Amino acid sequence: MTVNAVTAIPPAAPSEAAAHFARRLSLETDCADVEAALRGGTPGFVLLDVRGPAAFARGHVPGAVNLPHGAITEAVLAAWPEEALFVVYCAGPHCNGADRAALHLARLGRRVKLMLGGMTGWAEEGFATAEGM
C-alpha cells in the first residue's frame, strides 16, 4: 500500500462515514439546493438572511426574510409555526452570523439548517439576487 498524507490515516468504515455525512446534511444545505427549492415554488422552509438591514438592502437571496441574528427572539419567531424549518445564511464563509443564528434558533427549540457559502456562495453560483427591503 502506498503511504502518503491521504492514506496514512485509514478511512472510516462505510457505516461510520454514512452516519457522519447524514449528520452533516441534517445540519447543512447548499446554495444550489436552496435555489432549486425556491424555484420549485414551495420550498418547505423559511429562508432567513441574518445580516443587518443595510447588507440585506444591497442584495439578498430572492424570497429571503431579513432577520438579523441578534434580533431573533421567541416573540419574532411566533410568526411561524413551531414545526417550521429555518434555513439561515449570512455574508459567506468569513462570517459566523449564520452559525450564531442557527445556534439561537436551535436553543429556542426551532429546526434549522445552515446554507453553506452564504451570499458569497450564492454569487459564485451565478444565482440572481434581489435588492431593497
Contacts in CASP RR format, 6 or more apart in sequence:
PFRMAT RR
TARGET T0000
AUTHOR 0000-0000-0000
METHOD contacts of the structure
MODEL  1
MTVNAVTAIPPAAPSEAAAHFARRLSLETDCADVEAALRGGTPGFVLLDV
RGPAAFARGHVPGAVNLPHGAITEAVLAAWPEEALFVVYCAGPHCNGADR
AALHLARLGRRVKLMLGGMTGWAEEGFATAEGM
1 7 0 8 1.000
11 17 0 8 1.000
12 20 0 8 1.000
26 113 0 8 1.000
27 102 0 8 1.000
27 113 0 8 1.000
27 114 0 8 1.000
28 113 0 8 1.000
28 114 0 8 1.000
28 115 0 8 1.000
28 116 0 8 1.000
29 87 0 8 1.000
29 113 0 8 1.000
29 114 0 8 1.000
29 115 0 8 1.000
29 116 0 8 1.000
30 115 0 8 1.000
30 116 0 8 1.000
30 117 0 8 1.000
31 115 0 8 1.000
31 116 0 8 1.000
31 117 0 8 1.000
31 118 0 8 1.000
31 121 0 8 1.000
31 122 0 8 1.000
31 125 0 8 1.000
31 127 0 8 1.000
32 125 0 8 1.000
34 43 0 8 1.000
34 47 0 8 1.000
34 61 0 8 1.000
34 87 0 8 1.000
34 115 0 8 1.000
35 122 0 8 1.000
35 125 0 8 1.000
35 127 0 8 1.000
37 43 0 8 1.000
37 44 0 8 1.000
37 45 0 8 1.000
38 47 0 8 1.000
38 61 0 8 1.000
38 62 0 8 1.000
38 63 0 8 1.000
44 85 0 8 1.000
45 84 0 8 1.000
45 85 0 8 1.000
45 86 0 8 1.000
45 87 0 8 1.000
45 113 0 8 1.000
46 65 0 8 1.000
46 80 0 8 1.000
46 84 0 8 1.000
46 85 0 8 1.000
46 86 0 8 1.000
46 87 0 8 1.000
47 61 0 8 1.000
47 63 0 8 1.000
47 64 0 8 1.000
47 65 0 8 1.000
47 86 0 8 1.000
47 87 0 8 1.000
47 89 0 8 1.000
47 115 0 8 1.000
48 64 0 8 1.000
48 65 0 8 1.000
48 66 0 8 1.000
48 67 0 8 1.000
48 86 0 8 1.000
48 87 0 8 1.000
48 88 0 8 1.000
48 89 0 8 1.000
48 101 0 8 1.000
49 56 0 8 1.000
49 60 0 8 1.000
49 61 0 8 1.000
49 64 0 8 1.000
49 65 0 8 1.000
49 66 0 8 1.000
49 67 0 8 1.000
49 89 0 8 1.000
49 90 0 8 1.000
50 67 0 8 1.000
50 68 0 8 1.000
50 69 0 8 1.000
50 70 0 8 1.000
50 72 0 8 1.000
50 88 0 8 1.000
50 89 0 8 1.000
50 90 0 8 1.000
50 97 0 8 1.000
50 98 0 8 1.000
50 100 0 8 1.000
50 101 0 8 1.000
51 60 0 8 1.000
51 66 0 8 1.000
51 68 0 8 1.000
51 90 0 8 1.000
51 91 0 8 1.000
51 95 0 8 1.000
51 97 0 8 1.000
51 119 0 8 1.000
52 66 0 8 1.000
52 68 0 8 1.000
53 66 0 8 1.000
53 68 0 8 1.000
53 133 0 8 1.000
55 91 0 8 1.000
56 64 0 8 1.000
56 66 0 8 1.000
56 132 0 8 1.000
56 133 0 8 1.000
57 131 0 8 1.000
57 132 0 8 1.000
57 133 0 8 1.000
58 131 0 8 1.000
58 132 0 8 1.000
59 119 0 8 1.000
59 129 0 8 1.000
59 130 0 8 1.000
59 131 0 8 1.000
59 132 0 8 1.000
60 66 0 8 1.000
60 119 0 8 1.000
60 129 0 8 1.000
60 130 0 8 1.000
60 131 0 8 1.000
60 132 0 8 1.000
61 89 0 8 1.000
61 119 0 8 1.000
61 122 0 8 1.000
61 127 0 8 1.000
61 129 0 8 1.000
61 130 0 8 1.000
62 128 0 8 1.000
62 129 0 8 1.000
62 130 0 8 1.000
63 130 0 8 1.000
64 89 0 8 1.000
64 130 0 8 1.000
66 133 0 8 1.000
67 76 0 8 1.000
67 101 0 8 1.000
69 88 0 8 1.000
69 90 0 8 1.000
69 97 0 8 1.000
69 98 0 8 1.000
69 100 0 8 1.000
69 101 0 8 1.000
69 104 0 8 1.000
70 100 0 8 1.000
70 101 0 8 1.000
70 104 0 8 1.000
72 101 0 8 1.000
72 104 0 8 1.000
72 105 0 8 1.000
72 108 0 8 1.000
74 108 0 8 1.000
77 105 0 8 1.000
77 108 0 8 1.000
77 110 0 8 1.000
80 86 0 8 1.000
82 110 0 8 1.000
83 111 0 8 1.000
84 110 0 8 1.000
84 111 0 8 1.000
85 111 0 8 1.000
85 112 0 8 1.000
85 113 0 8 1.000
86 105 0 8 1.000
86 110 0 8 1.000
86 111 0 8 1.000
86 112 0 8 1.000
86 113 0 8 1.000
87 112 0 8 1.000
87 113 0 8 1.000
87 114 0 8 1.000
87 115 0 8 1.000
88 98 0 8 1.000
88 101 0 8 1.000
88 102 0 8 1.000
88 105 0 8 1.000
88 112 0 8 1.000
88 113 0 8 1.000
88 114 0 8 1.000
88 115 0 8 1.000
89 98 0 8 1.000
89 114 0 8 1.000
89 115 0 8 1.000
89 117 0 8 1.000
89 118 0 8 1.000
89 119 0 8 1.000
89 122 0 8 1.000
90 96 0 8 1.000
90 97 0 8 1.000
90 98 0 8 1.000
90 101 0 8 1.000
90 118 0 8 1.000
90 119 0 8 1.000
91 118 0 8 1.000
91 119 0 8 1.000
91 120 0 8 1.000
92 98 0 8 1.000
92 117 0 8 1.000
92 118 0 8 1.000
92 119 0 8 1.000
92 120 0 8 1.000
92 121 0 8 1.000
93 117 0 8 1.000
93 118 0 8 1.000
93 120 0 8 1.000
94 120 0 8 1.000
95 118 0 8 1.000
98 114 0 8 1.000
98 115 0 8 1.000
98 118 0 8 1.000
99 114 0 8 1.000
101 112 0 8 1.000
102 112 0 8 1.000
102 113 0 8 1.000
102 114 0 8 1.000
105 111 0 8 1.000
105 112 0 8 1.000
106 112 0 8 1.000
119 129 0 8 1.000
122 129 0 8 1.000
123 129 0 8 1.000
END
